Amino acid sequence: MKRVGWGIIGCSDIVQRRAGEALRSQPQSDIIAFHSRSLDRARAFAERYGAPTAYDDLDHLLADDRIDAVYVATEVDRHAEQAIAAARAGKHVLVEKPMALDVAQCRAMIAAAKESGVHLAVAYYARFLPKPQVMRSVIAAGRLGRIVRAVIRVIGYYNPDPSDPKHWRVSGRGGGNMLADVGSHRLDLLAYLMDSRPTAVCGFADHLSLPYQAADTETALVRFDNGAHVTVLANANVPHPGRLSSVEIYGTEGSLLTDPWSDEPVTVVGSDMAPVVVESPANAHFPMMDDFARSLAEGRAPRFSGQDGLWATAVITGTYESQRAGRVVEVG
């Protein structure tokens, strides 16, 4: 099995918390280089993760023949440009979520990968976690009957200081606020769990109380192609111990009421199915990155494509378009 050389674009928080260690421990992977606009920062990350090279020029990283794939871990408004450049340089691309600022950018990324014959995937790691796998098997076995409704809640408080490196998330560069950040994970996961995709969305995005540019109160109503109605409630202005987060799925014969990220057992309300206890991996990014790296080493496609990653962005941007236009927005 061949080895996969990686270039990591963006020395960000997610690299420090999960992704860097996930790639370093993946058996077929070698981290070749880090890129940052600060060469000192790139060098510091390279030293931390045992990479031989650091770049502050993206073109130089993309010209490095030792690199087979890149992981794009920068701000959302830089995803499309960097992913397209990497694909055109012949590199496979794993890009952080949400995929891009809008559907047009997502489609341009998909087109660039197809034209260059490389693979593109989005880092929606929850698809690979054990608990969602159990939830999906429960739904596929018909224990919920026909799914008719789902509710996603991501309600908490986020008010970073302007000096915070993450302030970009609320400055308009993230494509939204809670809806785009943690909400995108839940939207993507719901599409996976139901084996369905969104077809129409309407919503509101308002700035009600917090002192920054991004909306702090976001609500979407989404119709999926299986007919289910999905309500998304996203707030960044509600002080709460931790965050109120859940994905509730309602069917004609039973319901799954849980947060896929919690340690609660998988329990079907209205059913005699015994609760299923599922352990989470130590590093949530590892199963996703392991699949992507193994797929390249084995010469096959990753389990999920860029097209799969597009749908969450379609709902997010559809919500904001609906707010502006005052109408239902078709997603296609």
C-alpha positions as CSV (number, residue, x, y, z in Angstrom):
1,M,0.0,0.0,0.0
2,K,1.5,3.3,-1.0
3,R,2.1,6.2,1.4
4,V,0.4,9.5,1.2
5,G,2.3,12.8,1.6
6,W,0.2,15.6,3.2
7,G,0.4,19.3,3.1
8,I,-1.6,21.1,5.8
9,I,-2.9,24.5,4.7
10,G,-3.7,26.6,7.8
11,C,-2.1,26.3,11.2
12,S,-5.4,26.6,13.0
13,D,-7.1,25.6,16.2
14,I,-8.7,22.4,14.7
15,V,-5.2,21.3,13.6
16,Q,-3.9,21.7,17.1
17,R,-6.9,20.0,18.7
18,R,-7.4,17.0,16.5
19,A,-6.4,17.0,12.8
20,G,-2.6,17.2,13.2
21,E,-2.4,14.3,15.6
22,A,-5.0,12.3,13.5
23,L,-2.8,12.6,10.4
24,R,0.4,11.9,12.3
25,S,-1.0,8.7,13.7
26,Q,-2.6,7.5,10.4
27,P,-0.5,4.5,9.2
28,Q,-0.3,5.4,5.5
29,S,0.3,9.2,6.0
30,D,3.4,11.4,6.2
31,I,3.0,15.1,7.0
32,I,5.4,16.8,4.6
33,A,4.7,20.5,5.1
34,F,2.6,23.2,6.8
35,H,1.5,26.4,5.3
36,S,0.7,29.6,7.1
37,R,0.9,33.3,6.2
38,S,3.3,33.5,9.1
39,L,6.4,31.4,8.3
40,D,7.3,31.3,12.0
41,R,3.9,29.7,12.7
42,A,4.3,27.2,9.9
43,R,7.7,26.3,11.3
44,A,6.4,25.9,14.8
45,F,3.6,23.5,13.6
46,A,6.1,21.6,11.4
47,E,8.4,21.0,14.4
48,R,5.4,20.0,16.6
49,Y,4.2,17.4,14.2
50,G,7.5,16.2,12.7
51,A,7.0,17.7,9.2
52,P,10.3,18.5,7.4
53,T,9.1,21.6,5.6
54,A,7.2,24.9,6.3
55,Y,5.9,27.4,3.7
56,D,4.4,30.9,3.7
57,D,3.9,30.7,-0.1
58,L,1.0,28.5,-1.1
59,D,2.2,28.1,-4.6
60,H,5.5,26.6,-3.3
61,L,3.6,24.1,-1.2
62,L,1.4,23.1,-4.1
63,A,4.5,22.6,-6.3
64,D,6.1,20.2,-3.8
65,D,6.1,16.8,-5.5
66,R,6.3,15.0,-2.2
67,I,2.7,16.1,-1.4
68,D,-0.2,14.0,-2.7
69,A,-3.0,15.6,-0.7
70,V,-3.8,18.7,1.2
71,Y,-5.9,19.4,4.2
72,V,-7.4,22.9,4.1
73,A,-8.0,24.2,7.6
74,T,-8.2,27.9,7.0
75,E,-11.1,30.4,7.4
76,V,-14.2,29.6,5.4
77,D,-13.8,32.5,3.0
78,R,-10.5,31.1,1.9
79,H,-11.6,27.5,1.3
80,A,-12.7,27.7,-2.3
81,E,-9.7,29.6,-3.6
82,Q,-7.2,27.3,-1.8
83,A,-9.0,24.0,-2.6
84,I,-9.3,24.9,-6.3
85,A,-5.7,25.9,-6.5
86,A,-4.7,22.6,-4.9
87,A,-6.9,20.5,-7.2
88,R,-5.5,22.3,-10.3
89,A,-2.0,21.4,-8.9
90,G,-3.0,17.8,-8.9
91,K,-3.5,17.4,-5.2
92,H,-6.3,15.5,-3.5
93,V,-8.3,17.8,-1.2
94,L,-9.8,17.4,2.2
95,V,-11.4,20.7,3.2
96,E,-12.7,21.8,6.6
97,K,-16.4,22.5,7.1
98,P,-18.5,24.3,6.1
99,M,-17.3,23.6,2.5
100,A,-17.4,27.2,1.3
101,L,-19.3,30.5,1.5
102,D,-22.0,29.5,-1.1
103,V,-23.1,26.8,-3.5
104,A,-21.4,28.4,-6.5
105,Q,-18.0,28.2,-4.7
106,C,-18.8,24.5,-3.7
107,R,-19.6,23.7,-7.4
108,A,-16.4,25.4,-8.6
109,M,-14.4,23.2,-6.1
110,I,-16.2,20.1,-7.3
111,A,-15.6,21.0,-10.9
112,A,-11.9,21.7,-10.4
113,A,-11.4,18.3,-8.7
114,K,-13.2,16.5,-11.5
115,E,-11.3,18.3,-14.2
116,S,-7.9,17.4,-12.5
117,G,-8.9,13.8,-11.7
118,V,-8.4,14.2,-7.9
119,H,-10.6,13.5,-5.0
120,L,-12.4,16.2,-2.9
121,A,-14.1,15.6,0.4
122,V,-15.3,17.8,3.3
123,A,-14.3,17.2,6.9
124,Y,-17.7,16.2,8.2
125,Y,-16.2,13.8,10.6
126,A,-19.4,12.9,12.4
127,R,-20.5,10.6,9.5
128,F,-17.7,8.3,10.6
129,L,-18.3,8.2,14.4
130,P,-19.8,5.0,16.0
131,K,-22.9,6.6,17.5
132,P,-24.2,8.1,14.2
133,Q,-23.4,4.7,12.5
134,V,-25.8,3.0,15.0
135,M,-28.4,5.8,14.5
136,R,-28.2,5.3,10.7
137,S,-28.6,1.5,11.1
138,V,-31.7,2.0,13.3
139,I,-33.2,4.3,10.7
140,A,-32.3,2.0,7.8
141,A,-33.9,-1.0,9.6
142,G,-37.2,0.9,9.6
143,R,-37.5,1.2,13.4
144,L,-38.7,4.8,13.1
145,G,-41.1,4.1,10.3
146,R,-41.3,6.9,7.8
147,I,-39.3,9.9,9.0
148,V,-41.6,13.0,9.0
149,R,-39.8,15.6,11.0
150,A,-36.4,16.5,12.5
151,V,-35.3,19.3,14.8
152,I,-31.7,20.6,15.1
153,R,-30.8,22.8,18.0
154,V,-27.5,24.6,18.5
155,I,-28.2,27.2,21.1
156,G,-25.4,28.8,23.2
157,Y,-23.4,31.9,23.7
158,Y,-20.5,33.1,21.5
159,N,-19.1,36.6,21.8
160,P,-15.4,36.5,21.1
161,D,-13.3,39.6,21.8
162,P,-12.1,41.4,18.6
163,S,-8.6,40.4,19.5
164,D,-9.5,36.7,19.5
165,P,-8.0,34.7,16.5
166,K,-11.5,33.2,16.0
167,H,-13.2,36.6,15.7
168,W,-13.3,36.0,11.9
169,R,-16.2,33.6,12.6
170,V,-18.5,36.5,13.5
171,S,-17.1,39.2,11.2
172,G,-18.9,38.0,8.1
173,R,-16.1,35.7,6.9
174,G,-17.8,32.5,8.1
175,G,-20.9,32.6,6.0
176,G,-23.1,32.8,9.2
177,N,-22.7,32.1,12.9
178,M,-23.9,29.1,14.8
179,L,-25.8,27.9,11.8
180,A,-22.7,27.7,9.7
181,D,-20.2,26.7,12.3
182,V,-21.6,23.8,14.5
183,G,-25.0,23.8,12.6
184,S,-23.3,22.7,9.4
185,H,-22.2,19.5,11.1
186,R,-25.7,18.7,12.2
187,L,-27.2,19.5,8.8
188,D,-24.7,17.3,7.1
189,L,-25.2,14.5,9.6
190,L,-28.9,14.6,9.3
191,A,-28.7,14.2,5.5
192,Y,-26.5,11.2,6.0
193,L,-28.7,9.6,8.7
194,M,-31.8,10.0,6.6
195,D,-30.0,9.2,3.3
196,S,-31.8,12.2,1.9
197,R,-30.9,15.7,0.7
198,P,-32.5,19.1,1.1
199,T,-34.7,20.5,-1.7
200,A,-36.1,23.7,-0.3
201,V,-35.4,26.1,2.6
202,C,-36.8,29.3,4.1
203,G,-35.6,31.1,7.1
204,F,-34.5,34.1,9.1
205,A,-31.1,35.4,10.2
206,D,-31.2,38.4,12.5
207,H,-28.8,40.4,14.6
208,L,-30.6,40.9,17.9
209,S,-28.2,41.5,20.7
210,L,-24.5,40.8,20.2
211,P,-21.9,43.5,19.1
212,Y,-20.6,42.0,15.9
213,Q,-21.5,41.7,12.3
214,A,-22.8,38.1,12.1
215,A,-26.4,37.3,12.8
216,D,-26.8,35.9,16.4
217,T,-30.3,34.4,15.8
218,E,-30.8,32.0,12.9
219,T,-33.8,29.8,12.0
220,A,-34.3,27.6,9.0
221,L,-37.2,25.4,7.9
222,V,-36.0,22.8,5.4
223,R,-37.8,20.2,3.2
224,F,-35.8,17.1,2.3
225,D,-36.4,14.9,-0.7
226,N,-37.9,12.2,1.6
227,G,-40.7,14.7,2.5
228,A,-39.4,15.3,6.0
229,H,-39.7,18.8,7.5
230,V,-36.6,19.9,9.4
231,T,-36.4,22.9,11.7
232,V,-33.0,24.4,12.6
233,L,-32.7,26.6,15.7
234,A,-29.4,28.4,16.0
235,N,-28.5,31.0,18.6
236,A,-25.3,32.6,19.7
237,N,-26.9,35.0,22.3
238,V,-28.3,32.6,24.9
239,P,-26.1,32.1,28.0
240,H,-26.3,28.5,28.9
241,P,-24.0,26.0,30.7
242,G,-22.2,24.6,27.8
243,R,-24.4,24.5,24.7
244,L,-28.0,23.2,24.2
245,S,-27.4,20.8,21.2
246,S,-29.5,18.1,19.8
247,V,-30.6,16.3,16.7
248,E,-34.2,14.9,17.1
249,I,-35.6,12.6,14.4
250,Y,-39.3,11.8,14.5
251,G,-40.9,9.0,12.6
252,T,-44.3,7.4,12.3
253,E,-43.3,4.4,14.5
254,G,-40.6,5.8,16.8
255,S,-38.2,8.7,17.4
256,L,-34.5,9.3,18.0
257,L,-34.1,12.1,20.5
258,T,-30.4,12.6,21.3
259,D,-27.3,14.5,20.5
260,P,-25.0,12.4,18.3
261,W,-22.0,14.0,20.0
262,S,-23.1,13.0,23.5
263,D,-22.4,9.8,25.5
264,E,-26.1,9.1,25.8
265,P,-27.2,5.6,24.6
266,V,-29.0,5.4,21.3
267,T,-32.6,5.0,22.4
268,V,-35.7,4.8,20.1
269,V,-38.7,6.4,21.9
270,G,-41.9,4.5,21.3
271,S,-40.0,1.2,20.6
272,D,-39.1,-1.8,22.7
273,M,-35.5,-1.7,21.3
274,A,-32.9,-1.9,24.0
275,P,-30.7,1.2,24.4
276,V,-27.4,0.9,22.6
277,V,-24.3,2.3,24.4
278,V,-21.6,3.5,22.0
279,E,-18.1,4.6,22.8
280,S,-16.6,7.6,21.1
281,P,-13.1,7.5,19.6
282,A,-10.4,9.4,21.5
283,N,-9.9,11.7,18.4
284,A,-13.1,12.4,16.5
285,H,-11.2,13.4,13.3
286,F,-9.2,10.2,13.1
287,P,-11.8,7.9,11.4
288,M,-12.6,10.4,8.7
289,M,-8.9,11.1,8.0
290,D,-8.1,7.5,8.1
291,D,-10.7,6.7,5.4
292,F,-9.5,9.5,3.2
293,A,-5.8,8.5,3.5
294,R,-6.5,4.8,3.0
295,S,-8.7,5.6,0.0
296,L,-5.7,7.4,-1.7
297,A,-3.3,4.7,-0.6
298,E,-5.6,2.0,-2.1
299,G,-6.5,3.9,-5.2
300,R,-10.2,4.2,-4.5
301,A,-12.6,7.1,-3.9
302,P,-13.2,8.2,-0.3
303,R,-16.6,7.2,1.2
304,F,-18.0,10.7,0.8
305,S,-17.5,13.2,-2.0
306,G,-17.5,17.0,-2.3
307,Q,-21.1,16.8,-3.6
308,D,-22.1,15.2,-0.2
309,G,-20.5,18.2,1.5
310,L,-22.3,20.8,-0.6
311,W,-25.8,20.2,0.9
312,A,-25.2,21.8,4.3
313,T,-23.8,24.9,2.6
314,A,-26.9,24.9,0.4
315,V,-29.2,25.1,3.5
316,I,-27.0,27.8,5.2
317,T,-26.9,30.0,2.1
318,G,-30.5,29.3,1.3
319,T,-31.5,30.6,4.8
320,Y,-29.7,33.9,4.2
321,E,-31.1,34.2,0.6
322,S,-34.6,33.5,2.0
323,Q,-34.1,36.3,4.6
324,R,-33.0,38.7,1.9
325,A,-35.7,37.8,-0.7
326,G,-38.6,36.9,1.6
327,R,-39.4,33.7,-0.2
328,V,-38.7,29.9,-0.2
329,V,-35.4,29.0,-1.9
330,E,-35.2,25.9,-4.0
331,V,-32.0,23.8,-3.3
332,G,-30.7,21.8,-6.3
